């Protein structure tokens, strides 16, 4: 399916994130994936669990926005410009983040099952996001309104929300990469001991 330029960019960003996350987790044991630098910081598996929770929390709002836009015949092939919320999100959250926002309680990671399950569960949630990106093709991304459930005081559009998806994921990928860097000396020590 041919996507408008703005959605094609989102698709490419999602693919890049998926590739980077898989590389980040490559060769890590169950213990490594669950390891925390400090007790209050998230492990790599917890970062992925948070991203998966966030994706699932936002998808119903995206579905409603798509349905509402179709009912109102809000169609356009663009081009579309990122609104103020989208631009502000990029500025604040793009790694390294300028401001660290605490995750809402409903999106704080809780590993359910083995830490190694976090990667496939995250990648599955990414497929669900991509289904919504594809379903949005042809809609007026600037006029299709979205109210995220976690931040219901924010009203934005589909383009800004899809941009926020990938920006948020890059921010946490940066966080997980920092955990992996701290793991490196630990992994080298384990290899020497083995």
Secondary structure as GFF3:
##gff-version 3
##sequence-region A 1 194
A	DSSP	alpha_helix	5	25	.	.	.	ID=ss1
A	DSSP	alpha_helix	30	34	.	.	.	ID=ss2
A	DSSP	alpha_helix	44	71	.	.	.	ID=ss3
A	DSSP	alpha_helix	84	93	.	.	.	ID=ss4
A	DSSP	three_ten_helix	105	107	.	.	.	ID=ss5
A	DSSP	alpha_helix	117	135	.	.	.	ID=ss6
A	DSSP	beta_strand	145	147	.	.	.	ID=ss7
A	DSSP	beta_strand	155	157	.	.	.	ID=ss8
A	DSSP	alpha_helix	158	193	.	.	.	ID=ss9
###
